[in-house]
Each structure stands twice: as structure tokens, then as C-alpha cells.
């Protein structure tokens, strides 16, 4: 697998953010800032990108993203509920038009007995709604991180295109 993100897709997301006059914030866990890196590689990204937080540990998720510790212990950091809270809370903290959050198990090790390596949740929150998708990637650590970012970009692009039609 090539560790590349489609440049056309990145450009498309950036153009749609600018065209729709939207700002974005990002909360990342398993991707370690890769999505923020990709989004800010575009000249002029300061027009739309406002904040990125890498909350790798549960403590960081709790302190920085205001995820209740009870939620982290009952559902786990890698869950739909936590992903949705991550995107909702980073949007609120940053006061952006939209936010994306990624949490998952990149691998190769896994401390959770009930969840598989590659399990990832990507959530997008806008002013109107929050959507979350579950993925199970089958690659190695690096492949899983890139797959997460690719799918986050796809979700962002779809969301921005839908928003532009309204």
C-alpha cells in the first residue's frame, strides 16, 4: 500500500471549505495529527483550519476534549459515543462551523479484549448534525492511520458537497 493521500481529494476538501465559507477543527487520537497535517499542507489553510488536538490518552480526552471519564470507562475510548463527543466538543471549544474526530486502534497491539485492531470511528459534527461511521481496517499501523485519514476526507467532502447544495 502506498502511504499517500489523493492530492485531488485534499484540494477538493480545501476548496469546498473556502467556497462554503466553513471553518474546521479536528480531534485526533489514533492518527496522531495526520489529518491536521494533511489539511494544513494546503496554502491558505489558515482560512479554514482553526484548531487541532491530538488527544491520544484517555486523560487527554477527558481534560482537553471534556469527555466524561465515566463514558471512557463504560464505552471505551474507541467507540461511536466517544467519537461523537470528540467531534461535538472540539467544535464547541474551537467555535468552528464543523469538526471531525478520529479514534481507533491502529495496531499492531491491542489492549482491548472486545475490540479488533483496525477498529476506527470517524465522526463529523456540523451546526445541524453529528454523523459517525465505523470502520474495520485490515492493514498495519501505518496503513490503518492513512486509511482513517482517507475516509475522514471522503466524509468531509461528501458533507461539504451536501452543504453546498442546500
Z-matrix of the N, CA and C atoms (Angstrom, degrees):
N
C 1 1.458
C 2 1.521 1 109.68
N 3 1.323 2 115.53 1 134.00
C 4 1.455 3 120.07 2 174.65
C 5 1.524 4 108.63 3 -79.04
N 6 1.301 5 115.80 4 139.96
C 7 1.452 6 120.50 5 178.53
C 8 1.516 7 109.02 6 -95.62
N 9 1.302 8 113.95 7 66.70
C 10 1.456 9 120.84 8 -178.88
C 11 1.520 10 108.21 9 -131.47
N 12 1.294 11 114.10 10 148.11
C 13 1.451 12 120.63 11 172.22
C 14 1.529 13 105.67 12 -107.18
N 15 1.320 14 116.52 13 138.14
C 16 1.454 15 121.70 14 -178.59
C 17 1.531 16 110.17 15 -60.21
N 18 1.318 17 115.57 16 115.15
C 19 1.466 18 121.47 17 -177.61
C 20 1.525 19 111.76 18 -60.15
N 21 1.333 20 116.93 19 -35.43
C 22 1.468 21 120.45 20 178.78
C 23 1.526 22 111.03 21 -63.44
N 24 1.309 23 115.43 22 -38.64
C 25 1.468 24 119.52 23 179.95
C 26 1.529 25 110.85 24 -67.90
N 27 1.321 26 117.02 25 -41.54
C 28 1.462 27 121.26 26 177.83
C 29 1.526 28 109.26 27 -61.60
N 30 1.325 29 116.41 28 -46.65
C 31 1.468 30 121.48 29 178.79
C 32 1.530 31 110.90 30 -60.72
N 33 1.327 32 116.12 31 -40.76
C 34 1.458 33 121.00 32 179.56
C 35 1.527 34 110.96 33 -61.62
N 36 1.317 35 117.08 34 -46.58
C 37 1.466 36 121.29 35 178.99
C 38 1.528 37 109.88 36 -61.68
N 39 1.330 38 117.09 37 -44.99
C 40 1.467 39 120.92 38 -179.80
C 41 1.529 40 110.61 39 -62.06
N 42 1.326 41 117.66 40 -45.76
C 43 1.463 42 121.37 41 179.97
C 44 1.525 43 111.37 42 -63.02
N 45 1.341 44 116.65 43 -40.73
C 46 1.458 45 120.23 44 179.39
C 47 1.529 46 111.64 45 -66.81
N 48 1.323 47 116.55 46 -38.86
C 49 1.463 48 119.59 47 176.76
C 50 1.527 49 110.24 48 -60.94
N 51 1.327 50 116.31 49 -44.25
C 52 1.468 51 120.87 50 -179.26
C 53 1.541 52 110.56 51 -69.59
N 54 1.336 53 116.43 52 -47.08
C 55 1.468 54 121.08 53 -179.23
C 56 1.530 55 111.14 54 -59.47
N 57 1.328 56 116.49 55 -43.75
C 58 1.470 57 121.34 56 -178.33
C 59 1.529 58 112.57 57 -83.18
N 60 1.351 59 115.46 58 -0.39
C 61 1.476 60 121.55 59 -179.40
C 62 1.524 61 111.41 60 54.64
N 63 1.331 62 115.51 61 49.45
C 64 1.461 63 122.23 62 -179.12
C 65 1.526 64 110.63 63 -110.01
N 66 1.311 65 114.72 64 143.88
C 67 1.469 66 120.77 65 172.01
C 68 1.523 67 107.66 66 -108.08
N 69 1.333 68 114.82 67 154.91
C 70 1.462 69 120.16 68 -175.00
C 71 1.523 70 110.58 69 -136.61
N 72 1.321 71 114.16 70 148.95
C 73 1.462 72 121.68 71 170.59
C 74 1.524 73 107.33 72 -131.40
N 75 1.328 74 115.24 73 159.08
C 76 1.462 75 120.94 74 -173.24
C 77 1.524 76 110.04 75 -135.31
N 78 1.332 77 115.71 76 134.87
C 79 1.466 78 122.02 77 171.96
C 80 1.525 79 106.66 78 -119.48
N 81 1.326 80 115.84 79 118.24
C 82 1.465 81 120.30 80 -176.16
C 83 1.519 82 111.24 81 -122.12
N 84 1.307 83 114.20 82 146.31
C 85 1.457 84 120.22 83 172.02
C 86 1.524 85 108.30 84 -120.83
N 87 1.317 86 117.95 85 -83.17
C 88 1.465 87 122.26 86 -172.21
C 89 1.530 88 113.78 87 -63.75
N 90 1.315 89 118.46 88 -20.76
C 91 1.463 90 120.80 89 -178.81
C 92 1.522 91 112.38 90 -88.22
N 93 1.306 92 117.62 91 -7.82
C 94 1.459 93 122.03 92 171.90
C 95 1.525 94 115.71 93 57.23
N 96 1.313 95 118.18 94 28.93
C 97 1.459 96 120.85 95 178.32
C 98 1.521 97 114.07 96 97.22
N 99 1.314 98 117.82 97 2.99
C 100 1.467 99 121.17 98 -177.57
C 101 1.526 100 111.77 99 -62.48
N 102 1.324 101 118.25 100 -42.09
C 103 1.460 102 119.66 101 179.38
C 104 1.529 103 110.70 102 -65.14
N 105 1.316 104 117.55 103 -43.05
C 106 1.465 105 120.98 104 177.51
C 107 1.527 106 110.08 105 -60.02
N 108 1.319 107 115.77 106 -42.75
C 109 1.471 108 121.30 107 178.39
C 110 1.529 109 111.00 108 -58.74
N 111 1.322 110 115.82 109 -47.94
C 112 1.465 111 121.69 110 -178.46
C 113 1.533 112 110.44 111 -62.69
N 114 1.340 113 116.92 112 -45.87
C 115 1.463 114 120.58 113 -177.75
C 116 1.521 115 113.00 114 -67.37
N 117 1.332 116 117.02 115 -28.35
C 118 1.462 117 119.81 116 -178.07
C 119 1.531 118 113.04 117 -95.17
N 120 1.312 119 117.89 118 1.11
C 121 1.472 120 121.35 119 175.24
C 122 1.521 121 111.99 120 -75.20
N 123 1.308 122 117.30 121 -11.98
C 124 1.459 123 122.72 122 -177.86
C 125 1.529 124 109.42 123 -86.84
N 126 1.336 125 117.71 124 127.02
C 127 1.470 126 118.87 125 174.58
C 128 1.527 127 110.34 126 -57.25
N 129 1.306 128 116.78 127 135.27
C 130 1.463 129 121.43 128 -178.22
C 131 1.514 130 113.58 129 89.05
N 132 1.331 131 116.76 130 5.33
C 133 1.472 132 119.79 131 -177.92
C 134 1.523 133 113.22 132 -62.28
N 135 1.331 134 117.18 133 -19.91
C 136 1.469 135 118.79 134 178.48
C 137 1.524 136 111.25 135 -66.86
N 138 1.334 137 117.74 136 -13.49
C 139 1.470 138 120.95 137 175.09
C 140 1.521 139 112.28 138 -70.92
N 141 1.342 140 117.58 139 -25.93
C 142 1.457 141 119.82 140 -177.13
C 143 1.529 142 114.31 141 -124.80
N 144 1.307 143 118.96 142 -29.60
C 145 1.460 144 120.98 143 -175.93
C 146 1.532 145 109.68 144 -89.46
N 147 1.342 146 116.56 145 120.80
C 148 1.464 147 119.99 146 -174.69
C 149 1.519 148 114.27 147 -111.82
N 150 1.335 149 118.87 148 -34.15
C 151 1.462 150 120.11 149 -176.24
C 152 1.516 151 110.58 150 -160.07
N 153 1.315 152 115.51 151 138.47
C 154 1.449 153 121.75 152 172.06
C 155 1.516 154 108.90 153 -131.90
N 156 1.316 155 116.25 154 132.83
C 157 1.464 156 121.49 155 177.11
C 158 1.522 157 108.15 156 -123.54
N 159 1.327 158 115.51 157 128.35
C 160 1.460 159 120.77 158 171.93
C 161 1.521 160 105.57 159 -99.16
N 162 1.312 161 115.80 160 105.48
C 163 1.469 162 121.70 161 -179.64
C 164 1.524 163 107.04 162 -110.41
N 165 1.312 164 114.57 163 85.20
C 166 1.464 165 120.28 164 -173.14
C 167 1.530 166 112.09 165 -78.86
N 168 1.308 167 116.14 166 -41.10
C 169 1.470 168 119.67 167 -177.85
C 170 1.527 169 110.87 168 -92.99
N 171 1.317 170 115.56 169 160.20
C 172 1.462 171 120.15 170 175.19
C 173 1.517 172 110.77 171 -61.41
N 174 1.324 173 116.98 172 -36.19
C 175 1.457 174 121.19 173 178.76
C 176 1.536 175 110.13 174 -61.34
N 177 1.325 176 117.07 175 -43.49
C 178 1.465 177 121.01 176 178.19
C 179 1.523 178 110.82 177 -65.97
N 180 1.334 179 117.23 178 -40.72
C 181 1.466 180 120.26 179 177.92
C 182 1.526 181 109.94 180 -60.59
N 183 1.309 182 116.06 181 -40.85
C 184 1.462 183 121.00 182 -179.62
C 185 1.523 184 112.02 183 -69.31
N 186 1.326 185 116.55 184 -49.72
C 187 1.465 186 120.48 185 -175.94
C 188 1.522 187 113.86 186 -73.84
N 189 1.311 188 116.99 187 -47.87
C 190 1.466 189 120.77 188 -174.23
C 191 1.528 190 113.82 189 -84.00
N 192 1.331 191 115.79 190 -38.06
C 193 1.464 192 119.90 191 -175.87
C 194 1.527 193 113.18 192 -104.84
N 195 1.325 194 116.05 193 2.69
C 196 1.473 195 121.48 194 175.97
C 197 1.532 196 113.29 195 59.37
N 198 1.340 197 116.07 196 35.46
C 199 1.462 198 120.26 197 175.20
C 200 1.528 199 106.93 198 -82.36
N 201 1.325 200 118.43 199 123.47
C 202 1.469 201 119.76 200 -179.54
C 203 1.529 202 111.56 201 -59.27
N 204 1.326 203 115.39 202 135.71
C 205 1.474 204 120.06 203 178.90
C 206 1.516 205 110.82 204 -58.60
N 207 1.328 206 116.68 205 -33.69
C 208 1.469 207 120.27 206 178.94
C 209 1.526 208 110.82 207 -62.97
N 210 1.318 209 117.04 208 -37.30
C 211 1.465 210 121.70 209 178.30
C 212 1.534 211 110.32 210 -67.82
N 213 1.316 212 116.16 211 -42.48
C 214 1.466 213 120.57 212 179.27
C 215 1.523 214 111.20 213 -63.26
N 216 1.325 215 117.11 214 -38.86
C 217 1.469 216 118.72 215 -178.57
C 218 1.526 217 112.17 216 -79.27
N 219 1.325 218 117.91 217 -33.34
C 220 1.466 219 118.80 218 -178.09
C 221 1.534 220 112.96 219 -81.19
N 222 1.316 221 117.31 220 -42.81
C 223 1.469 222 121.13 221 -177.37
C 224 1.525 223 112.80 222 -97.89
N 225 1.326 224 116.50 223 -27.02
C 226 1.455 225 121.36 224 -176.11
C 227 1.515 226 110.33 225 93.29
N 228 1.326 227 116.03 226 151.59
C 229 1.463 228 121.29 227 -179.56
C 230 1.522 229 111.39 228 -62.96
N 231 1.323 230 116.37 229 -29.56
C 232 1.465 231 121.11 230 178.55
C 233 1.527 232 107.63 231 -100.42
N 234 1.328 233 114.25 232 87.20
C 235 1.460 234 121.07 233 -179.62
C 236 1.519 235 109.24 234 -155.64
N 237 1.307 236 115.29 235 158.99
C 238 1.463 237 120.53 236 178.27
C 239 1.528 238 109.93 237 -61.24
N 240 1.323 239 116.19 238 -42.46
C 241 1.457 240 120.37 239 -177.73
C 242 1.523 241 112.18 240 -60.60
N 243 1.327 242 116.69 241 -44.68
C 244 1.463 243 120.65 242 -179.24
C 245 1.524 244 110.34 243 -69.76
N 246 1.329 245 118.02 244 -41.54
C 247 1.471 246 120.65 245 178.01
C 248 1.522 247 110.70 246 -58.08
N 249 1.324 248 116.54 247 -43.64
C 250 1.461 249 120.44 248 -179.10
C 251 1.528 250 111.29 249 -66.73
N 252 1.317 251 116.88 250 -39.59
C 253 1.466 252 119.71 251 176.40
C 254 1.524 253 111.12 252 -65.69
N 255 1.325 254 116.34 253 -38.27
C 256 1.467 255 120.40 254 178.25
C 257 1.529 256 110.46 255 -59.06
N 258 1.340 257 117.23 256 -47.77
C 259 1.466 258 119.03 257 -178.06
C 260 1.526 259 111.39 258 -70.43
N 261 1.322 260 117.47 259 -40.27
C 262 1.475 261 119.88 260 178.08
C 263 1.525 262 111.02 261 -62.19
N 264 1.328 263 116.35 262 -44.48
C 265 1.466 264 120.12 263 -174.43
C 266 1.526 265 113.00 264 -74.09
N 267 1.327 266 118.65 265 -37.60
C 268 1.468 267 119.59 266 177.92
C 269 1.534 268 109.42 267 -67.60
N 270 1.321 269 117.29 268 -34.37
C 271 1.469 270 120.52 269 176.43
C 272 1.529 271 109.90 270 -63.55
N 273 1.312 272 115.70 271 -44.56
C 274 1.467 273 120.69 272 179.99
C 275 1.532 274 111.31 273 -65.99
N 276 1.326 275 116.52 274 -44.26
C 277 1.475 276 121.80 275 -179.42
C 278 1.528 277 110.53 276 -62.14
N 279 1.324 278 116.59 277 -43.61
C 280 1.465 279 121.48 278 -173.79
C 281 1.532 280 113.85 279 -89.78
N 282 1.332 281 115.89 280 -13.09
C 283 1.471 282 121.26 281 -177.81
C 284 1.536 283 111.90 282 57.19
N 285 1.338 284 115.48 283 44.72
C 286 1.460 285 121.01 284 178.27
C 287 1.530 286 110.20 285 -99.20
N 288 1.323 287 115.79 286 168.53
C 289 1.458 288 121.18 287 178.55
C 290 1.520 289 112.22 288 -74.00
N 291 1.323 290 115.28 289 -29.82
C 292 1.466 291 119.71 290 179.94
C 293 1.514 292 110.03 291 -151.01
N 294 1.332 293 114.28 292 161.22
C 295 1.463 294 120.14 293 179.84
C 296 1.516 295 109.33 294 -146.78
N 297 1.315 296 114.58 295 150.93
C 298 1.465 297 120.40 296 176.16
C 299 1.522 298 107.84 297 -128.11
N 300 1.328 299 115.29 298 142.72
C 301 1.461 300 121.41 299 178.14
C 302 1.521 301 109.23 300 -131.90
N 303 1.324 302 114.88 301 143.43
C 304 1.467 303 120.96 302 178.16
C 305 1.524 304 108.30 303 -132.13
N 306 1.319 305 115.97 304 127.60
C 307 1.459 306 121.26 305 173.72
C 308 1.524 307 108.19 306 -139.17
N 309 1.320 308 116.41 307 137.83
C 310 1.456 309 118.50 308 -177.10
C 311 1.519 310 112.54 309 -172.17
N 312 1.319 311 114.39 310 -177.65
C 313 1.461 312 122.45 311 177.69
C 314 1.525 313 107.00 312 -113.11
N 315 1.330 314 116.15 313 98.57
C 316 1.466 315 120.94 314 -175.37
C 317 1.529 316 112.07 315 -71.12
N 318 1.327 317 116.85 316 -32.52
C 319 1.456 318 121.02 317 179.54
C 320 1.521 319 112.12 318 95.46
N 321 1.292 320 120.09 319 -176.53
C 322 1.463 321 125.58 320 1.69
C 323 1.534 322 113.35 321 -79.90
N 324 1.339 323 116.70 322 -16.15
C 325 1.460 324 119.73 323 179.88
C 326 1.517 325 110.42 324 -90.73
N 327 1.318 326 113.89 325 159.75
C 328 1.446 327 120.29 326 -178.86
C 329 1.521 328 108.89 327 -144.85
N 330 1.318 329 116.45 328 123.71
C 331 1.466 330 119.88 329 178.80
C 332 1.523 331 111.74 330 -92.10
N 333 1.315 332 117.50 331 -9.13
C 334 1.460 333 121.13 332 179.80
C 335 1.521 334 109.99 333 -93.87
N 336 1.314 335 116.20 334 127.47
C 337 1.467 336 120.35 335 -179.63
C 338 1.523 337 112.25 336 -76.85
N 339 1.327 338 116.54 337 -25.70
C 340 1.461 339 120.85 338 -173.80
C 341 1.526 340 114.40 339 -96.86
N 342 1.334 341 117.19 340 -4.64
C 343 1.461 342 120.15 341 -175.91
C 344 1.523 343 110.25 342 -126.81
N 345 1.338 344 115.01 343 142.48
C 346 1.465 345 120.92 344 -175.99
C 347 1.519 346 111.84 345 -89.08
N 348 1.322 347 115.49 346 151.69
C 349 1.463 348 120.98 347 171.14
C 350 1.523 349 107.36 348 -59.11
N 351 1.315 350 115.97 349 136.09
C 352 1.461 351 121.74 350 -178.78
C 353 1.518 352 113.21 351 98.66
N 354 1.336 353 117.43 352 -14.03
C 355 1.462 354 120.65 353 177.60
C 356 1.529 355 108.76 354 -64.49
N 357 1.326 356 116.27 355 125.13
C 358 1.461 357 121.43 356 -176.13
C 359 1.515 358 109.77 357 -142.72
N 360 1.331 359 115.15 358 142.18
C 361 1.463 360 121.83 359 174.66
C 362 1.522 361 108.19 360 -120.13
N 363 1.333 362 115.00 361 131.76
C 364 1.461 363 121.43 362 176.95
C 365 1.524 364 107.18 363 -122.11
N 366 1.321 365 115.26 364 125.73
C 367 1.455 366 121.04 365 -177.40
C 368 1.524 367 110.26 366 -123.97
N 369 1.329 368 115.34 367 139.84
C 370 1.464 369 121.70 368 174.71
C 371 1.515 370 108.57 369 -123.77
N 372 1.324 371 115.14 370 130.73
C 373 1.458 372 121.28 371 175.83
C 374 1.520 373 108.99 372 -117.15
N 375 1.327 374 115.76 373 130.93
C 376 1.462 375 122.48 374 173.96
C 377 1.528 376 107.55 375 -118.03
N 378 1.307 377 116.36 376 -174.82
C 379 1.462 378 119.61 377 177.06
C 380 1.527 379 111.42 378 -66.96
N 381 1.333 380 116.86 379 -19.88
C 382 1.462 381 121.18 380 -175.23
C 383 1.524 382 114.80 381 -102.63
N 384 1.340 383 117.30 382 -31.70
C 385 1.471 384 118.19 383 -172.75
C 386 1.522 385 111.85 384 -160.80
N 387 1.321 386 113.74 385 168.19
C 388 1.460 387 122.38 386 172.28
C 389 1.522 388 107.71 387 -124.89
N 390 1.344 389 114.80 388 128.78
C 391 1.466 390 121.18 389 177.41
C 392 1.521 391 108.63 390 -122.41
N 393 1.315 392 115.33 391 144.88
C 394 1.463 393 120.23 392 179.19
C 395 1.526 394 108.97 393 -138.39
N 396 1.330 395 115.24 394 137.82
C 397 1.461 396 120.55 395 176.38
C 398 1.526 397 109.69 396 -122.52
N 399 1.312 398 114.54 397 145.01
C 400 1.467 399 121.85 398 176.51
C 401 1.519 400 108.70 399 -102.07
N 402 1.331 401 115.57 400 138.27
C 403 1.461 402 122.59 401 177.45
C 404 1.521 403 109.14 402 -130.60
N 405 1.318 404 116.26 403 153.21
C 406 1.460 405 121.57 404 170.97
C 407 1.528 406 106.82 405 -130.01
N 408 1.334 407 115.99 406 96.46
C 409 1.450 408 121.86 407 -178.67
C 410 1.526 409 109.52 408 -83.59
N 411 1.323 410 115.99 409 148.53
C 412 1.470 411 121.41 410 -172.59
C 413 1.520 412 113.96 411 -111.96
N 414 1.315 413 118.00 412 11.41
C 415 1.450 414 120.38 413 -175.56
C 416 1.518 415 113.77 414 -91.98
N 417 1.335 416 114.44 415 -169.54
C 418 1.458 417 119.86 416 172.98
C 419 1.533 418 107.87 417 -81.57
N 420 1.305 419 116.91 418 -176.73
C 421 1.461 420 121.29 419 -175.74
C 422 1.537 421 112.74 420 -54.29
N 423 1.315 422 115.98 421 -50.64
C 424 1.457 423 120.76 422 -177.77
C 425 1.529 424 110.79 423 -64.56
N 426 1.314 425 117.24 424 -43.97
C 427 1.460 426 121.47 425 178.59
C 428 1.528 427 111.10 426 -60.89
N 429 1.327 428 117.11 427 -41.38
C 430 1.466 429 121.09 428 179.72
C 431 1.529 430 111.37 429 -64.91
N 432 1.329 431 116.87 430 -38.19
C 433 1.466 432 120.10 431 177.75
C 434 1.528 433 110.31 432 -64.87
N 435 1.317 434 116.99 433 -46.10
C 436 1.460 435 120.53 434 179.92
C 437 1.533 436 111.49 435 -67.12
N 438 1.319 437 117.43 436 -37.71
C 439 1.469 438 120.53 437 176.77
C 440 1.525 439 110.61 438 -62.45
N 441 1.316 440 116.24 439 -39.05
C 442 1.471 441 120.68 440 177.70
C 443 1.522 442 110.84 441 -61.36
N 444 1.317 443 116.52 442 -46.95
C 445 1.463 444 120.61 443 -178.84
C 446 1.526 445 110.77 444 -66.57
N 447 1.324 446 117.42 445 -42.69
C 448 1.469 447 120.32 446 178.35
C 449 1.521 448 110.84 447 -57.60
N 450 1.320 449 116.49 448 -44.37
C 451 1.458 450 120.28 449 -178.61
C 452 1.523 451 112.05 450 -71.89
N 453 1.320 452 117.61 451 -32.93
C 454 1.469 453 120.44 452 174.74
C 455 1.526 454 109.63 453 -63.70
N 456 1.323 455 117.28 454 -41.37
C 457 1.464 456 121.09 455 178.07
C 458 1.532 457 111.55 456 -64.46
N 459 1.319 458 116.67 457 -40.17
C 460 1.468 459 120.85 458 176.77
C 461 1.527 460 109.94 459 -60.92
N 462 1.324 461 116.18 460 -46.83
C 463 1.467 462 120.42 461 179.41
C 464 1.533 463 111.19 462 -62.59
N 465 1.331 464 116.42 463 -42.20
C 466 1.463 465 120.45 464 178.48
C 467 1.522 466 111.03 465 -62.32
N 468 1.321 467 116.32 466 -46.13
C 469 1.461 468 121.09 467 -179.15
C 470 1.525 469 110.84 468 -60.99
N 471 1.322 470 117.11 469 -46.05
C 472 1.472 471 121.27 470 178.64
C 473 1.527 472 110.40 471 -60.19
N 474 1.330 473 116.03 472 -45.51
C 475 1.458 474 121.31 473 -179.06
C 476 1.528 475 111.24 474 -62.08
N 477 1.325 476 116.43 475 -44.92
C 478 1.462 477 121.09 476 -178.74
C 479 1.526 478 111.94 477 -68.09
N 480 1.330 479 117.29 478 -36.14
C 481 1.467 480 120.40 479 176.75
C 482 1.528 481 110.33 480 -66.44
N 483 1.332 482 116.94 481 -43.44
C 484 1.464 483 120.97 482 177.00
C 485 1.528 484 110.32 483 -60.89
N 486 1.299 485 116.37 484 -42.65
C 487 1.468 486 122.08 485 -179.12
C 488 1.516 487 110.85 486 -64.11
N 489 1.331 488 116.56 487 -37.76
C 490 1.463 489 121.15 488 -179.34
C 491 1.517 490 113.11 489 -70.68
N 492 1.345 491 117.00 490 -22.43
C 493 1.470 492 121.32 491 -179.93
C 494 1.527 493 112.04 492 -79.82
N 495 1.316 494 116.61 493 -18.74
C 496 1.475 495 119.93 494 -174.19
C 497 1.497 496 112.09 495 -86.57
